């Protein structure tokens, strides 16, 4: 089967769980490297940081300075006046190498990991989103939208994942603040469940949006609200997966992240900055993952869905029960978590 694989990664399908998994062999880890019992983050020193020397990176796909695009030219020295940059990942989980054609391997299916994988870097080596000025967080979100729009119409792109791993416990391997964007040819199990649940709720409730209903209830109840502005609301979900989980919802019902307006971008950036600041202060700078859940980029109709940001601090580790059942155990009521964060 290996001789048929043409790209640096492969998607494999489990016929029982109905899940796709990525075998990212392009990252070239040796079997012995898995013997380490912890992840290492590179030293904070600028000297050891690859993002401090962009000349060693692949050519940027988007370079911004104070909200404006900085022109770059292949073969020429890269500009130094940038504040946010989008780079092709040097070790992509998805790339343009290969074809999205299913191969049958006994009872299994496999295909090349075709897509795009970019790293999003903010310039300051130490300051992350909670410490950046509002305009640079706005710039970051604007960049997300621009790259999303650039990828969404490719025929092999079915979903675009925008996410951040902060700290070694969350899977980060570099200390310099950064996030990532992947345009992939499949729907991941998490978004499939989210879409299916939203659609089932809409069918059972006359087309109503489950997310709108939850947001409306929480805004009225107030016990789980962490932050709110004119067009965004941040809350600890009623059924939080982990302690201090936060979701940021647009108040306007819209299923696609790329439909966000300039005014909503400013509100969204403010909400991100404020709630991540509260987490940083309240939990002493915890590791966390965040990701945007949005409707697929397949031109389908998803009126029942509502895009949002999910923030999952690494406040616990899944053990036997969680892994065997898929049922999370959170050791803090979301009402208590929200009350604590509001004070920060």
PAPA-215761 format. One record per residue (C-alpha): residue in one letter; x, y, z. Coordinates in steps of 0.2 Angstrom, whole numbers, plus 5000, padded with zeros to 4 digits. Last residue first. Layout:
// PAPA-215761
<node kolkol="A" c1="X" c2="Y" c3="Z"/>
...
END
This chain:
// PAPA-215761
<node kolkol="X" c1="4947" c2="5193" c3="5184"/>
<node kolkol="X" c1="4930" c2="5193" c3="5193"/>
<node kolkol="X" c1="4920" c2="5187" c3="5178"/>
<node kolkol="X" c1="4932" c2="5172" c3="5178"/>
<node kolkol="X" c1="4927" c2="5166" c3="5195"/>
<node kolkol="X" c1="4908" c2="5167" c3="5192"/>
<node kolkol="X" c1="4910" c2="5158" c3="5175"/>
<node kolkol="X" c1="4919" c2="5144" c3="5184"/>
<node kolkol="X" c1="4906" c2="5143" c3="5197"/>
<node kolkol="X" c1="4892" c2="5142" c3="5185"/>
<node kolkol="X" c1="4902" c2="5129" c3="5174"/>
<node kolkol="X" c1="4902" c2="5117" c3="5189"/>
<node kolkol="X" c1="4920" c2="5111" c3="5192"/>
<node kolkol="X" c1="4927" c2="5093" c3="5191"/>
<node kolkol="X" c1="4923" c2="5090" c3="5173"/>
<node kolkol="X" c1="4922" c2="5072" c3="5167"/>
<node kolkol="X" c1="4921" c2="5069" c3="5149"/>
<node kolkol="X" c1="4911" c2="5054" c3="5141"/>
<node kolkol="X" c1="4921" c2="5046" c3="5127"/>
<node kolkol="X" c1="4917" c2="5029" c3="5135"/>
<node kolkol="X" c1="4934" c2="5020" c3="5135"/>
<node kolkol="X" c1="4945" c2="5036" c3="5134"/>
<node kolkol="X" c1="4935" c2="5046" c3="5147"/>
<node kolkol="X" c1="4934" c2="5031" c3="5159"/>
<node kolkol="X" c1="4952" c2="5026" c3="5157"/>
<node kolkol="X" c1="4960" c2="5044" c3="5159"/>
<node kolkol="X" c1="4958" c2="5060" c3="5150"/>
<node kolkol="X" c1="4969" c2="5073" c3="5158"/>
<node kolkol="X" c1="4962" c2="5089" c3="5167"/>
<node kolkol="X" c1="4963" c2="5108" c3="5167"/>
<node kolkol="X" c1="4971" c2="5109" c3="5150"/>
<node kolkol="X" c1="4960" c2="5125" c3="5145"/>
<node kolkol="X" c1="4947" c2="5121" c3="5131"/>
<node kolkol="X" c1="4942" c2="5137" c3="5121"/>
<node kolkol="X" c1="4928" c2="5135" c3="5108"/>
<node kolkol="X" c1="4924" c2="5148" c3="5095"/>
<node kolkol="X" c1="4907" c2="5149" c3="5087"/>
<node kolkol="X" c1="4898" c2="5146" c3="5070"/>
<node kolkol="X" c1="4879" c2="5143" c3="5071"/>
<node kolkol="X" c1="4871" c2="5128" c3="5062"/>
<node kolkol="X" c1="4852" c2="5126" c3="5057"/>
<node kolkol="X" c1="4854" c2="5136" c3="5041"/>
<node kolkol="X" c1="4867" c2="5123" c3="5035"/>
<node kolkol="X" c1="4864" c2="5122" c3="5016"/>
<node kolkol="X" c1="4879" c2="5115" c3="5006"/>
<node kolkol="X" c1="4892" c2="5125" c3="4997"/>
<node kolkol="X" c1="4905" c2="5112" c3="5002"/>
<node kolkol="X" c1="4915" c2="5124" c3="5014"/>
<node kolkol="X" c1="4908" c2="5115" c3="5030"/>
<node kolkol="X" c1="4899" c2="5125" c3="5043"/>
<node kolkol="X" c1="4910" c2="5133" c3="5057"/>
<node kolkol="X" c1="4918" c2="5127" c3="5073"/>
<node kolkol="X" c1="4933" c2="5138" c3="5077"/>
<node kolkol="X" c1="4946" c2="5131" c3="5088"/>
<node kolkol="X" c1="4955" c2="5134" c3="5104"/>
<node kolkol="X" c1="4967" c2="5124" c3="5114"/>
<node kolkol="X" c1="4974" c2="5128" c3="5131"/>
<node kolkol="X" c1="4990" c2="5129" c3="5142"/>
<node kolkol="X" c1="4986" c2="5139" c3="5158"/>
<node kolkol="X" c1="4993" c2="5157" c3="5161"/>
<node kolkol="X" c1="4990" c2="5158" c3="5180"/>
<node kolkol="X" c1="4972" c2="5150" c3="5180"/>
<node kolkol="X" c1="4963" c2="5166" c3="5184"/>
<node kolkol="X" c1="4975" c2="5179" c3="5176"/>
<node kolkol="X" c1="4977" c2="5169" c3="5160"/>
<node kolkol="X" c1="4959" c2="5163" c3="5159"/>
<node kolkol="X" c1="4953" c2="5181" c3="5161"/>
<node kolkol="X" c1="4966" c2="5187" c3="5148"/>
<node kolkol="X" c1="4959" c2="5173" c3="5136"/>
<node kolkol="X" c1="4942" c2="5180" c3="5140"/>
<node kolkol="X" c1="4946" c2="5198" c3="5136"/>
<node kolkol="X" c1="4957" c2="5195" c3="5120"/>
<node kolkol="X" c1="4944" c2="5183" c3="5112"/>
<node kolkol="X" c1="4930" c2="5194" c3="5116"/>
<node kolkol="X" c1="4939" c2="5210" c3="5109"/>
<node kolkol="X" c1="4943" c2="5200" c3="5093"/>
<node kolkol="X" c1="4925" c2="5195" c3="5091"/>
<node kolkol="X" c1="4919" c2="5212" c3="5093"/>
<node kolkol="X" c1="4931" c2="5219" c3="5081"/>
<node kolkol="X" c1="4927" c2="5205" c3="5069"/>
<node kolkol="X" c1="4909" c2="5208" c3="5071"/>
<node kolkol="X" c1="4911" c2="5226" c3="5065"/>
<node kolkol="X" c1="4920" c2="5220" c3="5050"/>
<node kolkol="X" c1="4907" c2="5208" c3="5046"/>
<node kolkol="X" c1="4908" c2="5189" c3="5049"/>
<node kolkol="X" c1="4902" c2="5179" c3="5034"/>
<node kolkol="X" c1="4918" c2="5169" c3="5034"/>
<node kolkol="X" c1="4913" c2="5160" c3="5050"/>
<node kolkol="X" c1="4898" c2="5152" c3="5041"/>
<node kolkol="X" c1="4882" c2="5147" c3="5050"/>
<node kolkol="X" c1="4875" c2="5164" c3="5054"/>
<node kolkol="X" c1="4863" c2="5169" c3="5068"/>
<node kolkol="X" c1="4868" c2="5186" c3="5075"/>
<node kolkol="X" c1="4873" c2="5185" c3="5093"/>
<node kolkol="X" c1="4891" c2="5179" c3="5088"/>
<node kolkol="X" c1="4896" c2="5165" c3="5100"/>
<node kolkol="X" c1="4912" c2="5163" c3="5111"/>
<node kolkol="X" c1="4913" c2="5147" c3="5120"/>
<node kolkol="X" c1="4923" c2="5144" c3="5136"/>
<node kolkol="X" c1="4928" c2="5128" c3="5145"/>
<node kolkol="X" c1="4933" c2="5133" c3="5163"/>
<node kolkol="X" c1="4933" c2="5115" c3="5169"/>
<node kolkol="X" c1="4932" c2="5102" c3="5155"/>
<node kolkol="X" c1="4918" c2="5096" c3="5144"/>
<node kolkol="X" c1="4906" c2="5109" c3="5149"/>
<node kolkol="X" c1="4887" c2="5104" c3="5148"/>
<node kolkol="X" c1="4880" c2="5121" c3="5153"/>
<node kolkol="X" c1="4893" c2="5130" c3="5142"/>
<node kolkol="X" c1="4905" c2="5143" c3="5151"/>
<node kolkol="X" c1="4900" c2="5159" c3="5141"/>
<node kolkol="X" c1="4906" c2="5172" c3="5129"/>
<node kolkol="X" c1="4894" c2="5183" c3="5120"/>
<node kolkol="X" c1="4897" c2="5193" c3="5104"/>
<node kolkol="X" c1="4888" c2="5207" c3="5095"/>
<node kolkol="X" c1="4887" c2="5222" c3="5106"/>
<node kolkol="X" c1="4899" c2="5215" c3="5120"/>
<node kolkol="X" c1="4898" c2="5201" c3="5132"/>
<node kolkol="X" c1="4909" c2="5192" c3="5144"/>
<node kolkol="X" c1="4909" c2="5177" c3="5156"/>
<node kolkol="X" c1="4891" c2="5172" c3="5156"/>
<node kolkol="X" c1="4887" c2="5156" c3="5165"/>
<node kolkol="X" c1="4876" c2="5163" c3="5179"/>
<node kolkol="X" c1="4867" c2="5176" c3="5167"/>
<node kolkol="X" c1="4850" c2="5166" c3="5166"/>
<node kolkol="X" c1="4844" c2="5178" c3="5153"/>
<node kolkol="X" c1="4860" c2="5178" c3="5143"/>
<node kolkol="X" c1="4861" c2="5159" c3="5146"/>
<node kolkol="X" c1="4844" c2="5156" c3="5139"/>
<node kolkol="X" c1="4847" c2="5166" c3="5123"/>
<node kolkol="X" c1="4864" c2="5158" c3="5120"/>
<node kolkol="X" c1="4857" c2="5141" c3="5122"/>
<node kolkol="X" c1="4842" c2="5144" c3="5110"/>
<node kolkol="X" c1="4853" c2="5153" c3="5097"/>
<node kolkol="X" c1="4865" c2="5137" c3="5098"/>
<node kolkol="X" c1="4850" c2="5125" c3="5096"/>
<node kolkol="X" c1="4844" c2="5135" c3="5080"/>
<node kolkol="X" c1="4825" c2="5134" c3="5078"/>
<node kolkol="X" c1="4818" c2="5125" c3="5062"/>
<node kolkol="X" c1="4802" c2="5120" c3="5070"/>
<node kolkol="X" c1="4809" c2="5112" c3="5086"/>
<node kolkol="X" c1="4812" c2="5094" c3="5082"/>
<node kolkol="X" c1="4820" c2="5097" c3="5065"/>
<node kolkol="X" c1="4831" c2="5111" c3="5072"/>
<node kolkol="X" c1="4837" c2="5100" c3="5086"/>
<node kolkol="X" c1="4841" c2="5086" c3="5075"/>
<node kolkol="X" c1="4851" c2="5098" c3="5063"/>
<node kolkol="X" c1="4861" c2="5105" c3="5078"/>
<node kolkol="X" c1="4865" c2="5088" c3="5084"/>
<node kolkol="X" c1="4870" c2="5082" c3="5067"/>
<node kolkol="X" c1="4881" c2="5097" c3="5064"/>
<node kolkol="X" c1="4890" c2="5096" c3="5081"/>
<node kolkol="X" c1="4893" c2="5077" c3="5078"/>
<node kolkol="X" c1="4900" c2="5080" c3="5061"/>
<node kolkol="X" c1="4911" c2="5094" c3="5068"/>
<node kolkol="X" c1="4918" c2="5082" c3="5081"/>
<node kolkol="X" c1="4920" c2="5068" c3="5068"/>
<node kolkol="X" c1="4931" c2="5078" c3="5056"/>
<node kolkol="X" c1="4923" c2="5082" c3="5039"/>
<node kolkol="X" c1="4934" c2="5078" c3="5025"/>
<node kolkol="X" c1="4945" c2="5086" c3="5011"/>
<node kolkol="X" c1="4955" c2="5097" c3="5022"/>
<node kolkol="X" c1="4960" c2="5116" c3="5024"/>
<node kolkol="X" c1="4971" c2="5118" c3="5039"/>
<node kolkol="X" c1="4974" c2="5134" c3="5048"/>
<node kolkol="X" c1="4986" c2="5136" c3="5063"/>
<node kolkol="X" c1="4990" c2="5147" c3="5078"/>
<node kolkol="X" c1="5006" c2="5155" c3="5084"/>
<node kolkol="X" c1="5014" c2="5163" c3="5100"/>
<node kolkol="X" c1="5033" c2="5159" c3="5100"/>
<node kolkol="X" c1="5035" c2="5144" c3="5112"/>
<node kolkol="X" c1="5036" c2="5131" c3="5099"/>
<node kolkol="X" c1="5031" c2="5112" c3="5101"/>
<node kolkol="X" c1="5012" c2="5116" c3="5105"/>
<node kolkol="X" c1="5002" c2="5100" c3="5109"/>
<node kolkol="X" c1="4990" c2="5107" c3="5123"/>
<node kolkol="X" c1="5001" c2="5101" c3="5137"/>
<node kolkol="X" c1="5016" c2="5109" c3="5129"/>
<node kolkol="X" c1="5008" c2="5127" c3="5129"/>
<node kolkol="X" c1="4995" c2="5135" c3="5118"/>
<node kolkol="X" c1="4988" c2="5125" c3="5103"/>
<node kolkol="X" c1="4978" c2="5136" c3="5092"/>
<node kolkol="X" c1="4965" c2="5132" c3="5079"/>
<node kolkol="X" c1="4957" c2="5136" c3="5062"/>
<node kolkol="X" c1="4950" c2="5121" c3="5053"/>
<node kolkol="X" c1="4943" c2="5123" c3="5036"/>
<node kolkol="X" c1="4931" c2="5109" c3="5029"/>
<node kolkol="X" c1="4927" c2="5101" c3="5012"/>
<node kolkol="X" c1="4942" c2="5107" c3="5002"/>
<node kolkol="X" c1="4945" c2="5096" c3="4987"/>
<node kolkol="X" c1="4935" c2="5107" c3="4974"/>
<node kolkol="X" c1="4945" c2="5123" c3="4980"/>
<node kolkol="X" c1="4932" c2="5136" c3="4984"/>
<node kolkol="X" c1="4935" c2="5138" c3="5003"/>
<node kolkol="X" c1="4954" c2="5141" c3="5002"/>
<node kolkol="X" c1="4956" c2="5159" c3="4999"/>
<node kolkol="X" c1="4940" c2="5164" c3="5009"/>
<node kolkol="X" c1="4948" c2="5155" c3="5024"/>
<node kolkol="X" c1="4964" c2="5164" c3="5021"/>
<node kolkol="X" c1="4956" c2="5181" c3="5022"/>
<node kolkol="X" c1="4945" c2="5176" c3="5037"/>
<node kolkol="X" c1="4960" c2="5170" c3="5047"/>
<node kolkol="X" c1="4969" c2="5186" c3="5042"/>
<node kolkol="X" c1="4955" c2="5197" c3="5048"/>
<node kolkol="X" c1="4955" c2="5188" c3="5064"/>
<node kolkol="X" c1="4974" c2="5191" c3="5067"/>
<node kolkol="X" c1="4972" c2="5209" c3="5062"/>
<node kolkol="X" c1="4958" c2="5212" c3="5075"/>
<node kolkol="X" c1="4970" c2="5204" c3="5088"/>
<node kolkol="X" c1="4983" c2="5216" c3="5082"/>
<node kolkol="X" c1="4971" c2="5231" c3="5083"/>
<node kolkol="X" c1="4966" c2="5226" c3="5101"/>
<node kolkol="X" c1="4984" c2="5227" c3="5108"/>
<node kolkol="X" c1="4992" c2="5211" c3="5112"/>
<node kolkol="X" c1="4993" c2="5204" c3="5130"/>
<node kolkol="X" c1="4979" c2="5192" c3="5130"/>
<node kolkol="X" c1="4983" c2="5186" c3="5112"/>
<node kolkol="X" c1="5001" c2="5182" c3="5116"/>
<node kolkol="X" c1="5016" c2="5193" c3="5120"/>
<node kolkol="X" c1="5032" c2="5183" c3="5120"/>
<node kolkol="X" c1="5040" c2="5183" c3="5103"/>
<node kolkol="X" c1="5030" c2="5198" c3="5096"/>
<node kolkol="X" c1="5027" c2="5195" c3="5078"/>
<node kolkol="X" c1="5011" c2="5185" c3="5077"/>
<node kolkol="X" c1="5013" c2="5169" c3="5068"/>
<node kolkol="X" c1="4999" c2="5159" c3="5058"/>
<node kolkol="X" c1="5005" c2="5142" c3="5052"/>
<node kolkol="X" c1="4997" c2="5135" c3="5037"/>
<node kolkol="X" c1="4992" c2="5118" c3="5031"/>
<node kolkol="X" c1="4983" c2="5115" c3="5014"/>
<node kolkol="X" c1="4974" c2="5100" c3="5007"/>
<node kolkol="X" c1="4977" c2="5083" c3="5001"/>
<node kolkol="X" c1="4981" c2="5069" c3="5014"/>
<node kolkol="X" c1="4982" c2="5055" c3="5001"/>
<node kolkol="X" c1="4968" c2="5042" c3="5002"/>
<node kolkol="X" c1="4964" c2="5026" c3="5012"/>
<node kolkol="X" c1="4950" c2="5014" c3="5014"/>
<node kolkol="X" c1="4950" c2="4997" c3="5024"/>
<node kolkol="X" c1="4943" c2="4980" c3="5023"/>
<node kolkol="X" c1="4957" c2="4974" c3="5011"/>
<node kolkol="X" c1="4966" c2="4990" c3="5006"/>
<node kolkol="X" c1="4954" c2="5000" c3="4995"/>
<node kolkol="X" c1="4961" c2="5017" c3="4988"/>
<node kolkol="X" c1="4951" c2="5033" c3="4988"/>
<node kolkol="X" c1="4956" c2="5047" c3="4977"/>
<node kolkol="X" c1="4960" c2="5064" c3="4985"/>
<node kolkol="X" c1="4976" c2="5066" c3="4975"/>
<node kolkol="X" c1="4994" c2="5068" c3="4980"/>
<node kolkol="X" c1="5005" c2="5083" c3="4985"/>
<node kolkol="X" c1="4995" c2="5098" c3="4988"/>
<node kolkol="X" c1="4998" c2="5097" c3="5007"/>
<node kolkol="X" c1="4990" c2="5091" c3="5023"/>
<node kolkol="X" c1="4998" c2="5086" c3="5039"/>
<node kolkol="X" c1="5011" c2="5098" c3="5034"/>
<node kolkol="X" c1="5029" c2="5099" c3="5041"/>
<node kolkol="X" c1="5036" c2="5115" c3="5035"/>
<node kolkol="X" c1="5019" c2="5123" c3="5038"/>
<node kolkol="X" c1="5015" c2="5136" c3="5024"/>
<node kolkol="X" c1="5017" c2="5153" c3="5032"/>
<node kolkol="X" c1="5004" c2="5166" c3="5037"/>
<node kolkol="X" c1="5011" c2="5182" c3="5044"/>
<node kolkol="X" c1="5006" c2="5195" c3="5057"/>
<node kolkol="X" c1="5015" c2="5211" c3="5063"/>
<node kolkol="X" c1="5026" c2="5214" c3="5048"/>
<node kolkol="X" c1="5039" c2="5227" c3="5044"/>
<node kolkol="X" c1="5054" c2="5216" c3="5042"/>
<node kolkol="X" c1="5051" c2="5213" c3="5023"/>
<node kolkol="X" c1="5057" c2="5197" c3="5015"/>
<node kolkol="X" c1="5073" c2="5197" c3="5005"/>
<node kolkol="X" c1="5069" c2="5193" c3="4987"/>
<node kolkol="X" c1="5068" c2="5177" c3="4978"/>
<node kolkol="X" c1="5049" c2="5176" c3="4979"/>
<node kolkol="X" c1="5042" c2="5193" c3="4981"/>
<node kolkol="X" c1="5032" c2="5200" c3="4996"/>
<node kolkol="X" c1="5019" c2="5214" c3="4997"/>
<node kolkol="X" c1="5014" c2="5219" c3="5015"/>
<node kolkol="X" c1="4995" c2="5218" c3="5017"/>
<node kolkol="X" c1="4988" c2="5231" c3="5028"/>
<node kolkol="X" c1="4980" c2="5228" c3="5046"/>
<node kolkol="X" c1="4995" c2="5235" c3="5056"/>
<node kolkol="X" c1="5007" c2="5225" c3="5045"/>
<node kolkol="X" c1="5001" c2="5210" c3="5037"/>
<node kolkol="X" c1="5010" c2="5196" c3="5027"/>
<node kolkol="X" c1="5000" c2="5182" c3="5018"/>
<node kolkol="X" c1="5006" c2="5167" c3="5009"/>
<node kolkol="X" c1="5023" c2="5168" c3="5016"/>
<node kolkol="X" c1="5038" c2="5160" c3="5006"/>
<node kolkol="X" c1="5044" c2="5145" c3="5016"/>
<node kolkol="X" c1="5054" c2="5148" c3="5031"/>
<node kolkol="X" c1="5073" c2="5152" c3="5034"/>
<node kolkol="X" c1="5071" c2="5170" c3="5028"/>
<node kolkol="X" c1="5058" c2="5171" c3="5042"/>
<node kolkol="X" c1="5071" c2="5172" c3="5055"/>
<node kolkol="X" c1="5062" c2="5176" c3="5072"/>
<node kolkol="X" c1="5050" c2="5162" c3="5068"/>
<node kolkol="X" c1="5063" c2="5149" c3="5069"/>
<node kolkol="X" c1="5066" c2="5153" c3="5087"/>
<node kolkol="X" c1="5082" c2="5147" c3="5095"/>
<node kolkol="X" c1="5090" c2="5164" c3="5096"/>
<node kolkol="X" c1="5074" c2="5172" c3="5101"/>
<node kolkol="X" c1="5076" c2="5163" c3="5118"/>
<node kolkol="X" c1="5060" c2="5155" c3="5124"/>
<node kolkol="X" c1="5068" c2="5138" c3="5123"/>
<node kolkol="X" c1="5059" c2="5125" c3="5112"/>
<node kolkol="X" c1="5044" c2="5117" c3="5120"/>
<node kolkol="X" c1="5046" c2="5098" c3="5125"/>
<node kolkol="X" c1="5033" c2="5086" c3="5126"/>
<node kolkol="X" c1="5033" c2="5073" c3="5140"/>
<node kolkol="X" c1="5036" c2="5054" c3="5143"/>
<node kolkol="X" c1="5049" c2="5052" c3="5129"/>
<node kolkol="X" c1="5048" c2="5035" c3="5122"/>
<node kolkol="X" c1="5039" c2="5041" c3="5106"/>
<node kolkol="X" c1="5056" c2="5046" c3="5099"/>
<node kolkol="X" c1="5061" c2="5028" c3="5097"/>
<node kolkol="X" c1="5049" c2="5025" c3="5083"/>
<node kolkol="X" c1="5057" c2="5039" c3="5073"/>
<node kolkol="X" c1="5047" c2="5054" c3="5068"/>
<node kolkol="X" c1="5047" c2="5059" c3="5050"/>
<node kolkol="X" c1="5034" c2="5073" c3="5050"/>
<node kolkol="X" c1="5029" c2="5068" c3="5032"/>
<node kolkol="X" c1="5022" c2="5052" c3="5040"/>
<node kolkol="X" c1="5007" c2="5061" c3="5045"/>
<node kolkol="X" c1="4995" c2="5046" c3="5047"/>
<node kolkol="X" c1="4978" c2="5056" c3="5048"/>
<node kolkol="X" c1="4963" c2="5047" c3="5055"/>
<node kolkol="X" c1="4945" c2="5046" c3="5047"/>
<node kolkol="X" c1="4931" c2="5040" c3="5058"/>
<node kolkol="X" c1="4917" c2="5028" c3="5054"/>
<node kolkol="X" c1="4920" c2="5020" c3="5071"/>
<node kolkol="X" c1="4919" c2="5002" c3="5063"/>
<node kolkol="X" c1="4925" c2="5005" c3="5045"/>
<node kolkol="X" c1="4940" c2="5015" c3="5052"/>
<node kolkol="X" c1="4946" c2="5026" c3="5037"/>
<node kolkol="X" c1="4964" c2="5031" c3="5034"/>
<node kolkol="X" c1="4970" c2="5048" c3="5028"/>
<node kolkol="X" c1="4988" c2="5048" c3="5022"/>
<node kolkol="X" c1="5002" c2="5061" c3="5024"/>
<node kolkol="X" c1="5018" c2="5067" c3="5015"/>
<node kolkol="X" c1="5010" c2="5064" c3="4998"/>
<node kolkol="X" c1="5011" c2="5050" c3="4985"/>
<node kolkol="X" c1="5005" c2="5035" c3="4994"/>
<node kolkol="X" c1="5003" c2="5021" c3="4981"/>
<node kolkol="X" c1="5020" c2="5013" c3="4986"/>
<node kolkol="X" c1="5014" c2="5012" c3="5004"/>
<node kolkol="X" c1="5000" c2="5000" c3="5000"/>
END
